[in-house]
């Protein structure tokens, strides 16, 4: 809507109630005033603010009109009587400058669009929000009532309305959408309902849930929504966590730094990803090779454990073979005695065997040299 048209619409009620009309002959016969009364500067500023807000919130105004025309009555509720949705869709942050600006906007221009609530299913006299949680928080912060539409909703209708409203506003980050989908799945909602709430197809939903499950919940809560990090960067983070045996230790160390505590959400994500990539790049390559020089097992050591990765492409079934013999190996280990930290420290370090034919030849040559110090080959 142009500013000129908005001004005309704004002034219609005043023109309809004040001044003569062409249909009134007596009034029309009066001479017109040659000079209009001056408009006060304060009124101009107020009108300019109203026009600016009308232009910025045109979509919200249309939504409100549609709600009213559809018979949805708007009421004022005490924010203290409204509980949040039973499924969280946002990751809380310690300090959100965007929310502070939103509260200031509501304080100056008022709440433009009502929130949607339902009567609380468990507590009489209370309500549960489907969407509009930021507006609810802003009203509570300002000590105002919150404008709301009350509608009876099932759990499924509530989460679909909650997800669609967020999707239309496009203000949830990638990881917030992924965790929201995971929370819905944990609540027992079926895939079609979750797809409708998130607004994705079956393949994208599987990727969202799979990635959310591959990143520790505590890490997501510590990092926050990270609005600038999309699926590619979160996938990089998940891959780095899967590759590193000491990923947990590296993450915990990063989370304890002063730089992480002082950073915003996007910067926190970058710090964790950089730490994991640095650990990944500096990790020494260690492998166990068979007599033919094939690196069948990749070994990853850390302060908290050791991982063996069997290359099933080179030795199909070897992993199952080892698993079936773990009990016997553990019994043998216990009979020979568990090495203490001092014993491990005093044990000479043996470099890992590398893959490749040259490495295997050197290993066999060293073995022959040890068995025959004189240097002559033995039959």
C-alpha positions in Angstrom: 0.0 0.0 0.0 1.4 3.4 -1.0 1.8 6.1 1.7 -0.7 8.3 -0.1 -3.3 5.5 -0.2 -2.6 4.6 3.4 -3.1 8.2 4.4 -6.4 8.4 2.5 -7.6 5.2 4.2 -6.5 6.5 7.6 -8.4 9.8 7.2 -11.6 8.2 5.9 -13.3 7.9 9.3 -12.4 11.5 10.2 -13.8 12.8 6.9 -17.0 10.9 7.3 -17.7 12.3 10.7 -16.4 15.9 10.3 -17.2 18.6 7.8 -20.0 19.2 5.2 -21.0 16.7 2.6 -22.2 17.2 -1.0 -25.6 15.7 0.0 -26.3 18.4 2.5 -27.5 21.6 0.5 -27.3 23.8 3.6 -23.8 22.8 4.4 -22.7 22.9 0.8 -24.0 26.5 0.5 -21.6 27.7 3.2 -18.4 29.3 1.9 -15.4 27.0 2.1 -12.6 27.9 4.5 -9.7 29.5 2.7 -7.2 28.3 5.2 -7.0 24.9 7.0 -6.1 24.8 10.6 -2.4 24.0 11.1 -1.5 20.4 12.1 0.6 20.1 15.2 4.2 18.7 14.8 3.5 16.0 17.4 0.5 14.8 15.4 2.6 14.7 12.2 5.2 12.5 14.0 2.5 10.2 15.3 0.9 9.9 11.8 4.3 9.2 10.2 5.0 6.4 12.8 1.5 4.9 12.1 2.0 5.0 8.4 5.5 3.4 8.7 4.1 0.7 11.0 1.2 0.1 8.6 3.5 -0.4 5.7 5.9 -2.7 7.6 3.1 -4.9 9.0 0.8 -5.1 6.0 1.0 -8.9 6.0 0.1 -9.1 9.6 -2.8 -6.7 9.1 -4.2 -9.0 6.3 -3.8 -12.0 8.6 -5.8 -10.2 11.3 -8.6 -9.2 9.0 -8.9 -12.8 7.8 -9.1 -14.0 11.3 -11.8 -11.5 12.2 -13.8 -12.2 9.0 -13.6 -15.9 9.8 -15.4 -15.4 13.1 -12.3 -15.7 15.2 -12.8 -13.3 18.1 -9.7 -11.7 19.6 -9.5 -11.5 23.4 -7.1 -10.1 25.9 -5.4 -12.6 28.2 -3.1 -12.4 31.1 0.3 -13.8 29.9 0.6 -15.6 33.3 -2.3 -17.8 32.3 -0.8 -19.0 29.1 1.6 -21.9 29.1 4.0 -22.6 26.1 3.4 -25.4 23.7 4.2 -28.9 24.9 6.8 -29.2 22.1 9.6 -26.6 22.1 10.4 -25.2 18.6 13.1 -22.8 19.6 16.5 -23.2 21.2 16.8 -20.8 24.2 19.7 -18.4 24.3 21.1 -16.5 27.2 20.8 -13.1 25.5 18.9 -12.4 22.3 19.4 -8.9 20.9 16.7 -9.6 18.3 14.1 -10.3 21.0 15.1 -7.0 22.8 14.4 -5.1 19.6 11.1 -7.0 19.2 10.0 -6.0 22.7 10.8 -2.4 21.8 8.7 -2.6 18.6 5.7 -4.0 20.5 6.1 -1.3 23.1 6.0 1.4 20.5 3.5 0.0 17.9 1.6 -2.6 19.9 0.9 -6.2 19.2 -0.1 -6.4 15.6 -1.2 -10.1 15.3 -2.8 -12.2 18.0 -1.4 -15.4 19.2 -3.2 -18.7 19.0 -4.0 -20.6 22.1 -6.2 -23.5 23.2 -7.8 -24.2 26.6 -5.3 -26.1 28.6 -6.0 -29.9 28.3 -5.0 -30.6 31.9 -5.5 -27.4 33.9 -8.9 -25.7 34.0 -8.7 -21.9 33.6 -5.4 -21.9 31.9 -4.4 -21.9 28.2 -1.6 -23.4 26.0 0.0 -21.5 23.2 0.2 -23.0 19.7 2.1 -20.1 18.2 3.1 -16.6 19.1 5.6 -17.5 21.9 7.7 -14.4 21.3 4.7 -12.1 21.4 3.6 -13.8 24.6 7.1 -13.2 26.1 7.1 -9.6 24.9 3.7 -8.9 26.5 4.9 -10.5 29.8 8.1 -8.4 29.7 6.0 -5.2 29.2 3.4 -6.1 31.8 0.6 -6.1 29.3 -2.2 -8.4 28.4 -1.6 -10.5 25.2 -4.1 -10.5 22.4 -5.1 -14.0 21.6 -7.5 -16.2 19.6 -8.9 -19.2 21.6 -9.6 -22.3 19.6 -10.1 -25.9 20.7 -7.2 -27.9 19.2 -6.1 -31.5 19.3 -2.4 -32.2 19.9 -1.9 -32.8 16.2 -3.7 -29.6 15.2 -1.6 -27.6 17.6 1.8 -28.8 16.4 0.8 -28.4 12.7 -0.4 -24.8 13.4 2.8 -24.2 15.4 5.0 -25.5 12.6 3.2 -23.8 9.8 3.3 -20.4 11.5 7.0 -20.6 12.0 7.5 -21.8 8.4 5.5 -18.9 7.0 7.6 -16.4 9.0 10.8 -18.3 8.1 12.5 -17.4 11.4 13.5 -20.9 12.7 17.1 -21.9 12.0 18.0 -25.2 10.4 19.0 -26.8 13.7 15.8 -25.6 15.4 13.7 -27.2 12.6 15.7 -30.4 13.0 15.3 -30.5 16.8 11.6 -29.6 16.5 11.1 -32.5 14.1 13.0 -34.8 16.5 10.9 -33.7 19.5 7.7 -34.4 17.5 9.0 -37.9 16.7 9.9 -38.5 20.3 6.4 -37.5 21.2 5.0 -40.2 19.0 3.7 -38.2 16.1 3.7 -40.0 12.8 5.7 -38.9 9.8 2.8 -37.3 7.8 2.0 -35.1 10.8 5.6 -34.0 11.2 6.0 -33.4 7.5 2.9 -31.1 7.6 4.2 -29.3 10.7 7.7 -28.7 9.3 6.7 -28.2 5.7 9.1 -30.8 4.1 8.9 -34.0 2.2 9.8 -37.5 3.4 13.4 -37.4 2.3 14.2 -34.0 3.8 12.5 -35.0 7.1 14.7 -38.1 7.3 17.8 -35.9 6.8 16.6 -33.4 9.4 16.0 -36.1 12.1 19.1 -38.1 11.2 21.3 -35.0 11.6 19.7 -33.9 14.8 20.4 -37.4 16.3 24.0 -37.3 15.2 24.8 -34.2 17.2 24.8 -34.3 21.1 21.8 -32.5 22.5 24.0 -30.7 25.1 26.1 -29.3 22.3 23.1 -27.9 20.4 21.8 -26.3 23.6 25.2 -24.7 24.3 25.7 -23.4 20.7 22.1 -22.2 20.3 20.2 -21.6 17.1 23.1 -20.6 14.9 20.9 -18.9 12.3 23.7 -18.6 9.7 24.6 -22.3 9.8 22.6 -24.3 7.4 22.5 -28.1 6.6 25.9 -28.3 4.9 27.8 -26.8 7.9 25.9 -28.9 10.5 26.6 -31.9 8.3 30.3 -31.1 8.5 30.1 -30.8 12.3 28.3 -34.2 12.5 30.9 -35.9 10.3 33.7 -34.4 12.3 32.2 -35.7 15.5 31.8 -39.2 14.0 35.4 -39.3 12.8 37.1 -38.2 16.0 37.4 -40.7 18.9 38.1 -37.8 21.2 35.4 -35.5 19.8 33.6 -35.3 23.2 36.8 -34.2 25.0 37.5 -31.6 22.3 34.0 -30.2 22.5 34.0 -30.0 26.2 37.3 -28.2 26.2 36.0 -25.6 23.7 32.8 -25.1 25.7 34.9 -24.2 28.7 36.8 -21.4 27.0 36.2 -17.7 27.6 35.9 -17.1 23.9 33.0 -19.5 23.6 31.2 -17.9 26.6 31.5 -14.4 25.1 30.5 -15.4 21.5 27.1 -15.2 19.9 25.4 -18.4 18.6 27.0 -18.3 15.1 30.4 -17.7 16.5 30.0 -20.5 19.0 29.2 -22.9 16.1 32.3 -21.8 14.3 34.5 -22.3 17.3 33.3 -25.9 17.9 33.7 -26.8 14.2 37.2 -25.3 14.0 38.2 -27.2 17.1 37.0 -30.5 15.7 38.6 -29.9 12.3 41.9 -29.0 14.0 41.8 -32.2 16.0 40.9 -34.2 12.9 43.8 -32.8 10.9 46.4 -33.4 13.6 45.3 -36.9 14.5 48.1 -39.4 13.6 47.3 -42.1 11.1 47.5 -45.6 12.7 46.5 -48.9 11.2 46.9 -52.6 11.5 47.9 -54.4 8.3 47.9 -58.0 7.4 50.8 -59.9 5.9 50.0 -58.7 2.5 50.2 -55.1 3.5 46.5 -54.4 3.5 45.4 -51.9 6.1 42.4 -53.9 7.5 41.9 -52.0 10.8 42.2 -48.3 11.5 43.0 -47.5 15.1 41.9 -44.3 16.8 43.3 -43.6 20.3 42.3 -40.9 22.8 42.6 -40.2 26.5 39.2 -41.9 27.1 39.3 -44.9 24.8 40.4 -46.8 21.7 38.4 -47.4 18.6 39.0 -50.1 15.9 37.5 -49.6 12.5 37.5 -52.7 10.4 37.5 -52.1 6.6 34.8 -54.7 5.6 35.6 -54.0 1.9 39.0 -55.7 2.4 38.0 -58.3 5.0 34.3 -59.0 4.9 33.2 -60.5 8.2 36.4 -59.8 10.1 34.6 -57.4 12.4 32.0 -60.0 13.4 34.9 -62.5 13.8 36.5 -60.1 16.4 33.2 -59.4 18.2 32.5 -63.2 18.6 35.9 -63.6 20.3 35.8 -60.6 22.6 34.9 -62.8 25.6 37.9 -65.1 25.0 40.2 -62.2 24.4 39.0 -60.5 27.6 39.6 -63.7 29.6 43.1 -64.0 28.3 43.7 -60.3 29.1 42.5 -60.7 32.7 44.7 -63.8 33.1 47.9 -62.0 31.9 47.1 -59.0 34.2 45.8 -55.6 33.4 48.7 -53.2 32.6 48.9 -50.2 35.0 49.5 -46.7 33.8 53.2 -47.0 34.9 53.5 -50.3 32.9 52.1 -48.6 29.8 54.5 -45.7 30.2 57.5 -47.9 30.6 56.6 -50.0 27.5 58.7 -48.9 24.5 56.6 -47.2 21.8 56.2 -49.2 18.7 55.3 -47.3 15.6 52.1 -48.4 13.9 52.2 -50.6 10.9 51.3 -48.7 7.8 49.4 -50.1 4.8 51.0 -50.9 1.5 53.4 -53.5 0.1 56.6 -51.6 1.0 55.6 -51.5 4.6 54.9 -55.2 4.7 58.3 -56.0 3.0 60.1 -53.8 5.6 58.4 -55.6 8.4 59.4 -59.1 7.1 62.9 -57.9 6.5 63.2 -56.6 10.0 61.9 -59.9 11.4 64.5 -61.9 9.4 67.3 -59.6 10.6 66.3 -60.1 14.2 66.2 -63.9 13.7 69.6 -64.0 11.9 71.9 -61.3 13.2 74.7 -62.6 10.9 72.9 -61.3 8.0 72.6 -64.6 6.0 69.1 -65.7 4.9 67.8 -68.8 6.5 65.9 -71.4 4.5 
